Amino acid sequence: MSVTSVEDRLLGEYMVHRPQLHALATRLMGCRWKGEEIVQEAYLRMTADTGARDIKRPFQFLWSVVYRLSIDAMRRETRDPLSLRRSFAAPECHDELHEREEKALADMVTPERDVVAREHMARMSVVLQRLPDQTRRAFELVQIQGYSQKEVAQMLNVSAPYVNKIVKNASRILDECLIDFD
């Protein structure tokens, strides 16, 4: 088989499966433009590879390359979310990058946020201890331990609507406590 026919076969496989490869990269990257870059890079790697002539299943090879390139790109972004990538990104990706950066900043733990969180927890603990035993227990079981209201109703020998009512009441009291605290 000649070099030209091998390259033609690889290009043909690439073109046939390109939409699926682009969909994979776009889904993983969260941006069509970044997905496009990944798919193009995958093709370049396939054709530039000296062993490309021996690729028996080009689609599977491309799929794995696209997947690995996408994962690597996502890792780079998560390691450095506030990088200058925004200036090089496609305009359609700017909003998404801005949202990621805002979220990264909002999620950062600072000493001030840590102090406020500890104060909120201390305040909530005091308020929870002041609630009637059944109300506190129901709230803790539903909101903290994740039991359903039906399960809590069976544990406390009360009706599910009653559990709903006292959990809502406890939540309202805690919300008011935090509003007054701020």
C-alpha positions as CSV (number, residue, x, y, z in Angstrom):
1,M,0.0,0.0,0.0
2,S,1.4,3.4,-0.9
3,V,2.0,6.2,1.5
4,T,-0.7,8.4,-0.2
5,S,-3.3,5.7,0.0
6,V,-2.6,5.2,3.8
7,E,-2.9,8.9,4.4
8,D,-6.1,9.0,2.3
9,R,-7.5,6.1,4.3
10,L,-6.6,7.9,7.6
11,L,-8.1,11.2,6.4
12,G,-11.2,9.3,5.2
13,E,-11.7,7.7,8.7
14,Y,-11.1,11.1,10.3
15,M,-13.7,12.9,8.2
16,V,-16.3,10.1,8.7
17,H,-16.0,10.1,12.5
18,R,-15.1,13.8,13.0
19,P,-18.6,14.7,14.3
20,Q,-18.4,12.0,17.0
21,L,-14.9,13.1,18.0
22,H,-15.9,16.7,18.1
23,A,-18.9,15.9,20.2
24,L,-16.7,14.0,22.7
25,A,-14.2,16.8,23.0
26,T,-16.9,19.5,23.2
27,R,-18.7,17.6,26.0
28,L,-15.5,17.1,28.0
29,M,-14.2,20.6,27.5
30,G,-17.5,22.4,27.8
31,C,-16.7,24.6,24.8
32,R,-17.1,24.0,21.0
33,W,-13.9,25.9,20.1
34,K,-11.8,24.0,22.5
35,G,-13.3,20.8,21.3
36,E,-12.4,21.8,17.7
37,E,-8.8,22.4,18.8
38,I,-8.6,19.0,20.5
39,V,-10.0,17.2,17.4
40,Q,-7.5,18.9,15.1
41,E,-4.6,18.1,17.4
42,A,-5.7,14.5,17.5
43,Y,-5.6,14.3,13.7
44,L,-2.2,15.9,13.6
45,R,-0.9,13.5,16.2
46,M,-2.2,10.5,14.2
47,T,-0.7,11.6,10.9
48,A,2.6,12.9,12.4
49,D,3.2,9.7,14.4
50,T,5.8,7.5,12.7
51,G,3.7,4.5,13.6
52,A,0.6,5.9,12.1
53,R,0.9,3.7,9.1
54,D,0.3,0.7,11.4
55,I,-2.9,2.0,12.9
56,K,-5.4,-0.9,12.5
57,R,-8.4,0.9,14.0
58,P,-8.1,4.6,13.3
59,F,-11.4,5.6,14.9
60,Q,-10.6,3.9,18.2
61,F,-7.1,5.4,18.1
62,L,-8.5,8.9,17.5
63,W,-11.2,8.5,20.1
64,S,-8.6,7.6,22.8
65,V,-6.3,10.5,21.7
66,V,-9.2,13.0,21.8
67,Y,-10.2,11.7,25.2
68,R,-6.6,11.9,26.6
69,L,-6.0,15.4,25.1
70,S,-9.3,16.7,26.6
71,I,-8.4,15.3,30.0
72,D,-4.9,16.8,29.9
73,A,-6.4,20.2,28.9
74,M,-8.9,20.1,31.7
75,R,-6.2,19.2,34.2
76,R,-4.2,22.2,33.0
77,E,-7.2,24.5,33.4
78,T,-8.0,23.2,36.9
79,R,-4.4,23.6,38.1
80,D,-4.3,27.2,36.8
81,P,-7.9,28.5,36.7
82,L,-6.9,32.1,36.8
83,S,-4.3,31.9,34.0
84,L,-4.2,34.1,31.0
85,R,-6.0,31.5,28.9
86,R,-8.9,33.9,28.5
87,S,-7.0,36.1,26.2
88,F,-6.3,33.2,23.9
89,A,-9.7,31.5,24.1
90,A,-12.4,31.9,21.5
91,P,-15.0,34.6,22.1
92,E,-17.7,32.0,22.6
93,C,-15.6,30.5,25.5
94,H,-15.1,33.8,27.4
95,D,-18.3,33.6,29.4
96,E,-17.7,30.0,30.4
97,L,-14.1,30.8,31.4
98,H,-15.2,33.9,33.3
99,E,-17.8,31.8,35.2
100,R,-15.1,29.2,36.0
101,E,-12.7,31.8,37.3
102,E,-15.5,33.5,39.4
103,K,-16.4,30.1,40.9
104,A,-12.7,29.4,41.6
105,L,-12.4,32.7,43.4
106,A,-15.7,32.2,45.2
107,D,-14.7,28.8,46.4
108,M,-11.3,29.9,47.7
109,V,-10.9,29.5,51.4
110,T,-9.4,32.6,52.9
111,P,-8.7,33.2,56.6
112,E,-11.6,35.7,56.7
113,R,-14.1,33.2,55.2
114,D,-12.8,30.5,57.5
115,V,-13.5,32.7,60.5
116,V,-17.0,33.6,59.3
117,A,-17.8,30.0,58.6
118,R,-16.7,28.9,62.1
119,E,-18.7,31.7,63.6
120,H,-21.8,30.6,61.6
121,M,-21.3,27.0,62.7
122,A,-20.9,28.0,66.4
123,R,-24.0,30.1,66.2
124,M,-26.0,27.4,64.4
125,S,-24.9,24.8,67.0
126,V,-26.1,27.1,69.8
127,V,-29.5,27.6,68.1
128,L,-29.9,23.9,67.3
129,Q,-29.3,23.1,71.0
130,R,-32.1,25.5,72.0
131,L,-34.6,23.8,69.7
132,P,-37.0,21.3,71.2
133,D,-35.5,17.8,71.2
134,Q,-37.8,16.4,68.7
135,T,-37.4,19.3,66.3
136,R,-33.6,19.3,66.6
137,R,-33.5,15.5,66.1
138,A,-35.8,15.7,63.1
139,F,-33.7,18.5,61.5
140,E,-30.4,16.7,62.1
141,L,-31.7,13.4,60.7
142,V,-33.2,15.1,57.6
143,Q,-30.7,17.9,56.8
144,I,-27.5,16.5,58.2
145,Q,-27.7,12.8,58.0
146,G,-29.8,12.7,54.8
147,Y,-32.8,10.5,56.0
148,S,-36.1,11.0,54.2
149,Q,-38.9,12.6,56.0
150,K,-40.8,9.4,55.9
151,E,-37.9,7.5,57.5
152,V,-37.6,10.2,60.2
153,A,-41.4,10.0,60.8
154,Q,-41.1,6.3,61.5
155,M,-38.1,6.8,63.8
156,L,-39.9,9.5,65.8
157,N,-43.3,7.8,65.7
158,V,-44.9,10.9,64.1
159,S,-46.5,11.7,60.7
160,A,-44.4,12.7,57.7
161,P,-46.3,16.0,57.3
162,Y,-45.4,16.8,60.9
163,V,-41.7,16.1,60.3
164,N,-41.9,18.4,57.2
165,K,-43.5,21.1,59.4
166,I,-40.9,20.9,62.2
167,V,-37.9,20.7,59.8
168,K,-39.2,23.8,57.9
169,N,-39.6,25.5,61.2
170,A,-36.1,24.6,62.3
171,S,-34.7,25.8,59.0
172,R,-36.6,29.1,59.3
173,I,-35.2,29.6,62.8
174,L,-31.6,28.9,61.7
175,D,-32.0,31.2,58.7
176,E,-33.2,34.0,60.9
177,C,-30.3,33.4,63.3
178,L,-27.8,33.8,60.4
179,I,-29.6,36.9,59.1
180,D,-29.4,38.5,62.5
181,F,-25.8,37.4,62.8
182,D,-24.7,39.1,59.5
